Amino acid sequence: MIKGIQVKLHPTKAQEVMFWKSAGCARFAYNWGLGLINDEYAKGVKLTATDARDRLTETKDSGLYEWIKDVSADAWRNSFQDLNNAFRRFYGNLKKGMSFHEAGYPNFKKKGKAQS
């Protein structure tokens, strides 16, 4: 038997702000990576989620997105693993014979949807 434990957090206001910032940075990184992959594909260049992560790191270090340094790097870097998994699932579904729409191409994430 597998047991699960539910824990309810009672964060301070500062911790709550950090949680929201982390979620926002993760959503931004996912959407930024997906947008970059789509733009480069339209130009005929195939990028992976790892390539997109490396480009965001370069862009962040150039000073364009200074605010992303306010949160842990794990918060936004893990978004690229999620993006990679989404593309892997999409291409796997295409190989199974599903149509493009049924295969589930990755979508941009919206604020306030499925945040916990």
C-alpha positions as CSV (number, residue, x, y, z in Angstrom):
1,M,0.0,0.0,0.0
2,I,1.3,3.5,-0.9
3,K,0.5,6.2,1.5
4,G,0.5,9.9,0.9
5,I,0.9,12.8,3.3
6,Q,-0.8,16.1,2.7
7,V,0.9,19.1,4.2
8,K,-0.7,22.6,4.4
9,L,1.8,25.4,4.4
10,H,1.3,28.6,6.2
11,P,3.9,30.9,4.6
12,T,4.7,34.4,5.8
13,K,3.9,37.2,3.4
14,A,7.5,37.3,2.2
15,Q,7.5,33.6,1.5
16,E,4.2,33.9,-0.3
17,V,5.6,36.6,-2.5
18,M,8.6,34.4,-3.3
19,F,6.3,31.5,-4.2
20,W,4.4,33.7,-6.7
21,K,7.6,35.1,-8.1
22,S,8.9,31.6,-8.6
23,A,5.7,30.5,-10.3
24,G,5.8,33.6,-12.5
25,C,9.4,33.0,-13.6
26,A,8.7,29.4,-14.3
27,R,5.8,30.3,-16.5
28,F,7.8,33.0,-18.2
29,A,10.7,30.6,-19.0
30,Y,8.3,28.0,-20.4
31,N,6.5,30.5,-22.6
32,W,9.8,32.1,-23.6
33,G,11.3,28.8,-24.6
34,L,8.2,27.7,-26.5
35,G,8.1,31.0,-28.3
36,L,11.8,30.7,-29.2
37,I,11.4,27.2,-30.5
38,N,8.4,28.2,-32.6
39,D,10.2,31.2,-34.0
40,E,13.4,29.3,-34.9
41,Y,11.4,26.5,-36.4
42,A,9.6,29.0,-38.7
43,K,13.1,30.1,-39.9
44,G,14.1,26.4,-40.5
45,V,16.2,25.9,-37.4
46,K,15.3,23.1,-35.1
47,L,16.0,23.9,-31.4
48,T,15.6,21.7,-28.4
49,A,14.4,22.8,-24.9
50,T,18.0,22.5,-23.8
51,D,19.1,24.9,-26.5
52,A,16.3,27.3,-25.4
53,R,17.4,27.1,-21.8
54,D,21.0,27.9,-22.7
55,R,19.8,30.9,-24.7
56,L,17.7,32.2,-21.8
57,T,20.8,31.8,-19.5
58,E,22.8,33.9,-22.0
59,T,20.1,36.5,-22.3
60,K,19.7,36.7,-18.5
61,D,23.4,37.1,-18.0
62,S,23.4,40.0,-20.6
63,G,21.2,41.9,-18.2
64,L,17.9,41.9,-20.2
65,Y,16.0,39.9,-17.6
66,E,17.5,41.0,-14.3
67,W,14.4,40.2,-12.4
68,I,14.7,36.5,-13.0
69,K,17.7,36.5,-10.7
70,D,15.4,37.2,-7.8
71,V,14.3,33.6,-7.6
72,S,16.2,30.3,-7.5
73,A,17.5,29.1,-10.8
74,D,15.8,25.8,-10.3
75,A,12.4,27.6,-10.5
76,W,12.8,28.5,-14.1
77,R,15.3,25.8,-15.3
78,N,12.9,23.0,-14.4
79,S,10.4,24.6,-16.8
80,F,12.6,23.6,-19.7
81,Q,12.4,19.9,-18.5
82,D,8.6,20.3,-18.6
83,L,8.8,21.8,-22.1
84,N,11.1,18.9,-23.2
85,N,8.6,16.4,-21.8
86,A,5.7,18.1,-23.6
87,F,7.5,17.9,-26.9
88,R,8.5,14.3,-26.3
89,R,4.9,13.4,-25.5
90,F,3.7,15.3,-28.6
91,Y,6.2,13.5,-31.0
92,G,5.4,10.2,-29.4
93,N,1.7,10.8,-30.0
94,L,2.4,11.6,-33.7
95,K,4.4,8.4,-34.0
96,K,1.3,6.5,-32.7
97,G,-0.6,7.9,-35.7
98,M,-2.6,10.7,-34.0
99,S,-3.4,13.8,-36.0
100,F,-1.5,17.1,-35.2
101,H,-4.4,18.4,-33.1
102,E,-5.0,15.2,-31.2
103,A,-1.2,14.8,-30.5
104,G,-1.3,17.8,-28.2
105,Y,1.3,20.4,-29.3
106,P,2.6,22.3,-26.3
107,N,0.6,25.4,-25.4
108,F,1.6,28.7,-23.8
109,K,0.8,28.8,-20.1
110,K,-1.6,31.4,-18.7
111,K,-1.4,33.2,-15.3
112,G,-3.8,31.9,-12.7
113,K,-4.5,28.6,-14.4
114,A,-3.4,25.4,-12.5
115,Q,-1.2,27.3,-10.0
116,S,-1.0,25.8,-6.6
